[in-house]
Amino acid sequence: MPLPPVFRIPEGEIEERFVRASGPGGQNVNKVASAVELRFDVRASSLPEAVRERLLARRDRRMTEDGVLVIQAQRFRTQERNREDARARLQALIEACLAAPKKRIATRPTRASVERRLGSKRERAQVKRERSSRRWEREP
């Protein structure tokens, strides 16, 4: 896989299974296993610890409870193109976890923005108070 040399994933860590693709496909669909199911065990991988932790921390439905990432590719008609697609998606996912997320710097709202917010709340409360007093005037 074309990753930087430090993050090159050995072929032994990627498990691929070819299955039949779902959806329309004519007479060929029931005979050819062109879809690819790529399985990558993140916990047992040779990725750096920080990248592995970020990958496991993602709330991704493709990640099993055991830490195995399952990518299914069936976009193309050929096995080889689906295989390349699955590997490219795995690479993109790992590259997204390479950079550490930036720390959020807590900021305070300006005094003017606080006053605007509180002023609009007071106006809205006044409108509601007037509505409730008018309702009681009509119902006696």
Residue, then its C-alpha position, 0 to 999 in steps of 0.5 A: m500500500p502506498l503509505p509513508p515507509v513508517f506506516r506501510i501495512p504488511e500484506g499479512e495484516i490485511e485479510e481479504r475475502f471475495v464474496r458475491a455482490s448484492g444488487p442488480g447484475g444480470q445473469n453474471v451476478n450469481k456466478v462471480a464473487s466480485a465484491v471484496e470484504l477487507r478485514f484489518d485487525v487494528r489492535a494487532s497491527s504494526l501501526p504506531e500506538a497513537v494512530r492505533e488509539r485514534l483509529l480505535a477511538r473513532r465511532d465507526r460502524r465498520m469497527t467490530e468490538d474486537g477492534v477489527l475494521v471491516i471494509q466492504a467494496q462492491r462499487f465496481r464489476t471486477q474483483e481487482r477494482n473492488r480490491e483497489d477501492a477497499r485498500a484505498r479506503l483503508q489507506a484514507l482512514i489511516e491517513a485521517c488518523l495520522a495527524a493528532p486533532k488540534k486541542r480546543i482553546a476555550t474562549r469566553p464570549t464578549r460582553a457585547s454578545v452576552e448582552r445581546r443574547l440576554g436582551s433577546k431573551r428578555e424581549r422574548a419573555q416579554v412577548k410570552r408574558e403579554r400573550s398569557s395575560r391577554r389569554w386570561e382577559r378573554e376567557p372569564 
